[in-house]
C-alpha cells in the first residue's frame, strides 16, 4: 500500500475531511492534498505529523542488501 493510500484510508476511517486532518496535524491543506496525491518529494517531519495522529511514523527501514 502506498503512503498516499494509507493516509486516505486512515482519514476515511476517522471520518475527517482533508481540512480537518490538516488542522489537527498542524500542516497546511496544500501539503495534505499533495501527500494524498502521492507527491514524490515531501518533508518527512510533516509526513510524521500527519501519521502521528494515527499512531504511526516513517523512518529508516533496512533494505535487502542483495539489491545493491
Biopython code that builds the backbone (N, CA, C, O; Angstrom):
import numpy as np
from Bio.PDB.StructureBuilder import StructureBuilder

atoms = [
    (1, "UNK", "N", (0.845, -1.173, 0.000)),
    (1, "UNK", "CA", (0.000, 0.000, 0.000)),
    (1, "UNK", "C", (0.892, 1.238, 0.000)),
    (1, "UNK", "O", (1.882, 1.297, 0.729)),
    (2, "UNK", "N", (0.548, 2.198, -0.798)),
    (2, "UNK", "CA", (1.327, 3.431, -0.865)),
    (2, "UNK", "C", (1.023, 4.326, 0.337)),
    (2, "UNK", "O", (0.002, 4.165, 1.004)),
    (3, "UNK", "N", (1.912, 5.255, 0.595)),
    (3, "UNK", "CA", (1.718, 6.208, 1.679)),
    (3, "UNK", "C", (0.445, 7.022, 1.455)),
    (3, "UNK", "O", (-0.322, 7.251, 2.390)),
    (4, "UNK", "N", (0.225, 7.453, 0.229)),
    (4, "UNK", "CA", (-0.965, 8.261, -0.058)),
    (4, "UNK", "C", (-2.240, 7.462, 0.206)),
    (4, "UNK", "O", (-3.189, 7.986, 0.787)),
    (5, "UNK", "N", (-2.267, 6.212, -0.212)),
    (5, "UNK", "CA", (-3.445, 5.371, 0.042)),
    (5, "UNK", "C", (-3.633, 5.122, 1.539)),
    (5, "UNK", "O", (-4.762, 5.093, 2.031)),
    (6, "UNK", "N", (-2.532, 4.945, 2.256)),
    (6, "UNK", "CA", (-2.593, 4.713, 3.698)),
    (6, "UNK", "C", (-3.242, 5.907, 4.405)),
    (6, "UNK", "O", (-4.139, 5.736, 5.230)),
    (7, "UNK", "N", (-2.783, 7.109, 4.075)),
    (7, "UNK", "CA", (-3.314, 8.309, 4.717)),
    (7, "UNK", "C", (-4.785, 8.498, 4.355)),
    (7, "UNK", "O", (-5.601, 8.824, 5.217)),
    (8, "UNK", "N", (-5.123, 8.296, 3.091)),
    (8, "UNK", "CA", (-6.534, 8.428, 2.675)),
    (8, "UNK", "C", (-7.422, 7.442, 3.425)),
    (8, "UNK", "O", (-8.518, 7.792, 3.863)),
    (9, "UNK", "N", (-6.941, 6.205, 3.570)),
    (9, "UNK", "CA", (-7.722, 5.173, 4.258)),
    (9, "UNK", "C", (-7.914, 5.530, 5.733)),
    (9, "UNK", "O", (-9.021, 5.426, 6.262)),
    (10, "UNK", "N", (-6.843, 5.947, 6.386)),
    (10, "UNK", "CA", (-6.935, 6.312, 7.800)),
    (10, "UNK", "C", (-7.843, 7.525, 7.982)),
    (10, "UNK", "O", (-8.622, 7.579, 8.934)),
    (11, "UNK", "N", (-7.749, 8.485, 7.085)),
    (11, "UNK", "CA", (-8.602, 9.676, 7.176)),
    (11, "UNK", "C", (-10.065, 9.291, 7.014)),
    (11, "UNK", "O", (-10.924, 9.805, 7.731)),
    (12, "UNK", "N", (-10.358, 8.392, 6.080)),
    (12, "UNK", "CA", (-11.732, 7.944, 5.856)),
    (12, "UNK", "C", (-12.271, 7.195, 7.075)),
    (12, "UNK", "O", (-13.426, 7.373, 7.460)),
    (13, "UNK", "N", (-11.425, 6.358, 7.677)),
    (13, "UNK", "CA", (-11.852, 5.596, 8.858)),
    (13, "UNK", "C", (-12.184, 6.503, 10.043)),
    (13, "UNK", "O", (-13.050, 6.186, 10.859)),
    (14, "UNK", "N", (-11.485, 7.631, 10.125)),
    (14, "UNK", "CA", (-11.735, 8.565, 11.225)),
    (14, "UNK", "C", (-12.774, 9.622, 10.844)),
    (14, "UNK", "O", (-13.107, 10.499, 11.640)),
    (15, "UNK", "N", (-13.281, 9.519, 9.608)),
    (15, "UNK", "CA", (-14.326, 10.430, 9.125)),
    (15, "UNK", "C", (-13.908, 11.899, 9.192)),
    (15, "UNK", "O", (-14.703, 12.770, 9.544)),
    (16, "UNK", "N", (-12.648, 12.153, 8.848)),
    (16, "UNK", "CA", (-12.147, 13.521, 8.810)),
    (16, "UNK", "C", (-12.080, 14.007, 7.367)),
    (16, "UNK", "O", (-11.765, 13.237, 6.459)),
    (17, "UNK", "N", (-12.372, 15.266, 7.164)),
    (17, "UNK", "CA", (-12.162, 15.869, 5.856)),
    (17, "UNK", "C", (-10.684, 16.241, 5.737)),
    (17, "UNK", "O", (-9.960, 16.237, 6.733)),
    (18, "UNK", "N", (-10.241, 16.559, 4.533)),
    (18, "UNK", "CA", (-8.859, 16.998, 4.376)),
    (18, "UNK", "C", (-8.570, 18.242, 5.217)),
    (18, "UNK", "O", (-7.546, 18.285, 5.900)),
    (19, "UNK", "N", (-9.444, 19.260, 5.187)),
    (19, "UNK", "CA", (-9.158, 20.439, 6.026)),
    (19, "UNK", "C", (-9.110, 20.110, 7.520)),
    (19, "UNK", "O", (-8.292, 20.677, 8.245)),
    (20, "UNK", "N", (-9.961, 19.216, 7.985)),
    (20, "UNK", "CA", (-9.949, 18.841, 9.399)),
    (20, "UNK", "C", (-8.661, 18.128, 9.778)),
    (20, "UNK", "O", (-8.067, 18.424, 10.814)),
    (21, "UNK", "N", (-8.225, 17.185, 8.940)),
    (21, "UNK", "CA", (-6.993, 16.452, 9.227)),
    (21, "UNK", "C", (-5.791, 17.392, 9.183)),
    (21, "UNK", "O", (-4.915, 17.326, 10.046)),
    (22, "UNK", "N", (-5.752, 18.254, 8.191)),
    (22, "UNK", "CA", (-4.639, 19.201, 8.088)),
    (22, "UNK", "C", (-4.547, 20.059, 9.343)),
    (22, "UNK", "O", (-3.458, 20.271, 9.878)),
    (23, "UNK", "N", (-5.689, 20.551, 9.812)),
    (23, "UNK", "CA", (-5.696, 21.390, 11.013)),
    (23, "UNK", "C", (-5.243, 20.604, 12.239)),
    (23, "UNK", "O", (-4.415, 21.085, 13.012)),
    (24, "UNK", "N", (-5.779, 19.403, 12.421)),
    (24, "UNK", "CA", (-5.411, 18.582, 13.579)),
    (24, "UNK", "C", (-3.926, 18.227, 13.568)),
    (24, "UNK", "O", (-3.295, 18.160, 14.623)),
    (25, "UNK", "N", (-3.367, 18.000, 12.380)),
    (25, "UNK", "CA", (-1.963, 17.614, 12.260)),
    (25, "UNK", "C", (-1.029, 18.819, 12.295)),
    (25, "UNK", "O", (0.178, 18.662, 12.479)),
    (26, "UNK", "N", (-1.571, 20.007, 12.122)),
    (26, "UNK", "CA", (-0.726, 21.198, 12.119)),
    (26, "UNK", "C", (0.046, 21.380, 10.830)),
    (26, "UNK", "O", (1.140, 21.944, 10.822)),
    (27, "UNK", "N", (-0.539, 20.893, 9.727)),
    (27, "UNK", "CA", (0.077, 21.068, 8.412)),
    (27, "UNK", "C", (-0.903, 21.834, 7.524)),
    (27, "UNK", "O", (-2.089, 21.940, 7.836)),
    (28, "UNK", "N", (-0.400, 22.350, 6.442)),
    (28, "UNK", "CA", (-1.258, 23.073, 5.515)),
    (28, "UNK", "C", (-2.116, 22.129, 4.690)),
    (28, "UNK", "O", (-1.762, 20.972, 4.465)),
    (29, "UNK", "N", (-3.249, 22.647, 4.247)),
    (29, "UNK", "CA", (-4.145, 21.858, 3.406)),
    (29, "UNK", "C", (-3.454, 21.460, 2.104)),
    (29, "UNK", "O", (-3.625, 20.337, 1.628)),
    (30, "UNK", "N", (-2.689, 22.360, 1.538)),
    (30, "UNK", "CA", (-1.965, 22.046, 0.299)),
    (30, "UNK", "C", (-1.019, 20.865, 0.507)),
    (30, "UNK", "O", (-0.937, 19.976, -0.341)),
    (31, "UNK", "N", (-0.300, 20.854, 1.641)),
    (31, "UNK", "CA", (0.609, 19.747, 1.935)),
    (31, "UNK", "C", (-0.159, 18.435, 2.011)),
    (31, "UNK", "O", (0.256, 17.436, 1.425)),
    (32, "UNK", "N", (-1.275, 18.434, 2.730)),
    (32, "UNK", "CA", (-2.053, 17.209, 2.878)),
    (32, "UNK", "C", (-2.570, 16.721, 1.526)),
    (32, "UNK", "O", (-2.548, 15.522, 1.247)),
    (33, "UNK", "N", (-3.028, 17.635, 0.699)),
    (33, "UNK", "CA", (-3.505, 17.242, -0.636)),
    (33, "UNK", "C", (-2.375, 16.626, -1.452)),
    (33, "UNK", "O", (-2.577, 15.621, -2.133)),
    (34, "UNK", "N", (-1.194, 17.220, -1.389)),
    (34, "UNK", "CA", (-0.046, 16.676, -2.121)),
    (34, "UNK", "C", (0.331, 15.299, -1.574)),
    (34, "UNK", "O", (0.689, 14.407, -2.343)),
    (35, "UNK", "N", (0.255, 15.122, -0.269)),
    (35, "UNK", "CA", (0.537, 13.832, 0.355)),
    (35, "UNK", "C", (-0.434, 12.777, -0.163)),
    (35, "UNK", "O", (-0.021, 11.683, -0.545)),
    (36, "UNK", "N", (-1.714, 13.104, -0.174)),
    (36, "UNK", "CA", (-2.728, 12.150, -0.625)),
    (36, "UNK", "C", (-2.692, 11.918, -2.139)),
    (36, "UNK", "O", (-3.211, 10.915, -2.628)),
    (37, "UNK", "N", (-2.086, 12.836, -2.868)),
    (37, "UNK", "CA", (-1.956, 12.656, -4.320)),
    (37, "UNK", "C", (-0.670, 11.928, -4.694)),
    (37, "UNK", "O", (-0.426, 11.657, -5.870)),
    (38, "UNK", "N", (0.149, 11.613, -3.700)),
    (38, "UNK", "CA", (1.348, 10.834, -3.951)),
    (38, "UNK", "C", (2.543, 11.627, -4.442)),
    (38, "UNK", "O", (3.390, 11.091, -5.157)),
    (39, "UNK", "N", (2.624, 12.902, -4.067)),
    (39, "UNK", "CA", (3.778, 13.705, -4.479)),
    (39, "UNK", "C", (5.063, 12.995, -4.056)),
    (39, "UNK", "O", (5.163, 12.478, -2.943)),
    (40, "UNK", "N", (6.023, 12.979, -4.940)),
    (40, "UNK", "CA", (7.259, 12.209, -4.713)),
    (40, "UNK", "C", (8.177, 12.831, -3.664)),
    (40, "UNK", "O", (8.918, 12.109, -2.998)),
    (41, "UNK", "N", (8.146, 14.145, -3.504)),
    (41, "UNK", "CA", (9.030, 14.796, -2.545)),
    (41, "UNK", "C", (8.201, 15.552, -1.515)),
    (41, "UNK", "O", (7.474, 16.490, -1.843)),
    (42, "UNK", "N", (8.327, 15.123, -0.271)),
    (42, "UNK", "CA", (7.607, 15.738, 0.838)),
    (42, "UNK", "C", (8.532, 15.809, 2.049)),
    (42, "UNK", "O", (9.450, 15.000, 2.181)),
    (43, "UNK", "N", (8.294, 16.760, 2.918)),
    (43, "UNK", "CA", (9.093, 16.870, 4.143)),
    (43, "UNK", "C", (8.700, 15.761, 5.112)),
    (43, "UNK", "O", (7.530, 15.621, 5.468)),
    (44, "UNK", "N", (9.678, 14.984, 5.529)),
    (44, "UNK", "CA", (9.438, 13.851, 6.415)),
    (44, "UNK", "C", (8.852, 14.285, 7.756)),
    (44, "UNK", "O", (7.996, 13.592, 8.305)),
    (45, "UNK", "N", (9.292, 15.405, 8.283)),
    (45, "UNK", "CA", (8.748, 15.853, 9.564)),
    (45, "UNK", "C", (7.255, 16.138, 9.466)),
    (45, "UNK", "O", (6.507, 15.847, 10.400)),
    (46, "UNK", "N", (6.818, 16.700, 8.353)),
    (46, "UNK", "CA", (5.399, 16.982, 8.169)),
    (46, "UNK", "C", (4.613, 15.697, 7.908)),
    (46, "UNK", "O", (3.481, 15.558, 8.370)),
    (47, "UNK", "N", (5.207, 14.761, 7.170)),
    (47, "UNK", "CA", (4.560, 13.458, 6.968)),
    (47, "UNK", "C", (4.330, 12.810, 8.322)),
    (47, "UNK", "O", (3.255, 12.267, 8.578)),
    (48, "UNK", "N", (5.334, 12.864, 9.194)),
    (48, "UNK", "CA", (5.209, 12.251, 10.525)),
    (48, "UNK", "C", (4.205, 12.981, 11.414)),
    (48, "UNK", "O", (3.616, 12.369, 12.305)),
    (49, "UNK", "N", (4.000, 14.278, 11.186)),
    (49, "UNK", "CA", (2.957, 14.993, 11.927)),
    (49, "UNK", "C", (1.589, 14.398, 11.599)),
    (49, "UNK", "O", (0.758, 14.207, 12.487)),
    (50, "UNK", "N", (1.363, 14.109, 10.330)),
    (50, "UNK", "CA", (0.089, 13.528, 9.901)),
    (50, "UNK", "C", (-0.020, 12.092, 10.408)),
    (50, "UNK", "O", (-1.030, 11.722, 11.006)),
    (51, "UNK", "N", (1.009, 11.285, 10.173)),
    (51, "UNK", "CA", (0.970, 9.882, 10.585)),
    (51, "UNK", "C", (0.841, 9.736, 12.096)),
    (51, "UNK", "O", (0.225, 8.787, 12.582)),
    (52, "UNK", "N", (1.420, 10.675, 12.839)),
    (52, "UNK", "CA", (1.366, 10.623, 14.289)),
    (52, "UNK", "C", (-0.052, 10.638, 14.845)),
    (52, "UNK", "O", (-0.305, 10.074, 15.909)),
    (53, "UNK", "N", (-0.971, 11.272, 14.141)),
    (53, "UNK", "CA", (-2.367, 11.286, 14.588)),
    (53, "UNK", "C", (-2.989, 9.896, 14.565)),
    (53, "UNK", "O", (-3.957, 9.625, 15.276)),
    (54, "UNK", "N", (-2.424, 9.020, 13.744)),
    (54, "UNK", "CA", (-2.940, 7.657, 13.619)),
    (54, "UNK", "C", (-2.067, 6.643, 14.363)),
    (54, "UNK", "O", (-2.304, 5.437, 14.290)),
    (55, "UNK", "N", (-1.053, 7.144, 15.082)),
    (55, "UNK", "CA", (-0.185, 6.259, 15.847)),
    (55, "UNK", "C", (0.934, 5.630, 15.031)),
    (55, "UNK", "O", (1.437, 4.565, 15.387)),
    (56, "UNK", "N", (1.327, 6.276, 13.940)),
    (56, "UNK", "CA", (2.385, 5.751, 13.070)),
    (56, "UNK", "C", (3.434, 6.825, 12.829)),
    (56, "UNK", "O", (3.207, 8.005, 13.094)),
    (57, "UNK", "N", (4.590, 6.396, 12.321)),
    (57, "UNK", "CA", (5.617, 7.317, 11.856)),
    (57, "UNK", "C", (6.465, 6.618, 10.808)),
    (57, "UNK", "O", (6.531, 5.390, 10.757)),
    (58, "UNK", "N", (7.108, 7.414, 9.980)),
    (58, "UNK", "CA", (8.022, 6.870, 8.979)),
    (58, "UNK", "C", (9.440, 7.005, 9.508)),
    (58, "UNK", "O", (9.757, 7.920, 10.267)),
    (59, "UNK", "N", (10.271, 6.084, 9.094)),
    (59, "UNK", "CA", (11.662, 6.137, 9.498)),
    (59, "UNK", "C", (12.482, 5.186, 8.649)),
    (59, "UNK", "O", (11.960, 4.591, 7.706)),
    (60, "UNK", "N", (13.753, 5.035, 8.967)),
    (60, "UNK", "CA", (14.618, 4.156, 8.200)),
    (60, "UNK", "C", (14.177, 2.697, 8.313)),
    (60, "UNK", "O", (13.847, 2.210, 9.394)),
    (61, "UNK", "N", (14.179, 2.036, 7.206)),
    (61, "UNK", "CA", (13.850, 0.614, 7.146)),
    (61, "UNK", "C", (14.970, -0.070, 6.377)),
    (61, "UNK", "O", (15.333, 0.361, 5.283)),
    (62, "UNK", "N", (15.511, -1.126, 6.945)),
    (62, "UNK", "CA", (16.605, -1.828, 6.290)),
    (62, "UNK", "C", (16.138, -2.447, 4.988)),
    (62, "UNK", "O", (15.091, -3.092, 4.934)),
    (63, "UNK", "N", (16.920, -2.247, 3.943)),
    (63, "UNK", "CA", (16.626, -2.804, 2.637)),
    (63, "UNK", "C", (17.385, -4.109, 2.473)),
    (63, "UNK", "O", (18.358, -4.369, 3.181)),
    (64, "UNK", "N", (16.938, -4.913, 1.549)),
    (64, "UNK", "CA", (17.625, -6.150, 1.207)),
    (64, "UNK", "C", (18.968, -5.809, 0.592)),
    (64, "UNK", "O", (19.016, -5.182, -0.466)),
    (65, "UNK", "N", (20.035, -6.199, 1.217)),
    (65, "UNK", "CA", (21.366, -5.849, 0.731)),
    (65, "UNK", "C", (21.696, -6.469, -0.617)),
    (65, "UNK", "O", (22.603, -5.999, -1.304)),
    (66, "UNK", "N", (20.983, -7.508, -1.005)),
    (66, "UNK", "CA", (21.238, -8.145, -2.290)),
    (66, "UNK", "C", (20.793, -7.264, -3.453)),
    (66, "UNK", "O", (21.156, -7.523, -4.601)),
    (67, "UNK", "N", (20.016, -6.230, -3.167)),
    (67, "UNK", "CA", (19.551, -5.334, -4.225)),
    (67, "UNK", "C", (20.621, -4.346, -4.649)),
    (67, "UNK", "O", (20.519, -3.752, -5.723)),
    (68, "UNK", "N", (21.635, -4.161, -3.837)),
    (68, "UNK", "CA", (22.676, -3.158, -4.146)),
    (68, "UNK", "C", (23.746, -3.708, -5.032)),
    (68, "UNK", "O", (24.687, -2.995, -5.380)),
]
sb = StructureBuilder()
sb.init_structure("model")
sb.init_model(0)
sb.init_chain("A")
sb.init_seg("    ")
for serial, (resi, resn, name, xyz) in enumerate(atoms, 1):
    if name == "N":
        sb.init_residue(resn, " ", resi, " ")
    sb.init_atom(name, np.array(xyz, "f"), 0.0, 1.0, " ", f" {name:<3s}", serial, name[0])
structure = sb.get_structure()
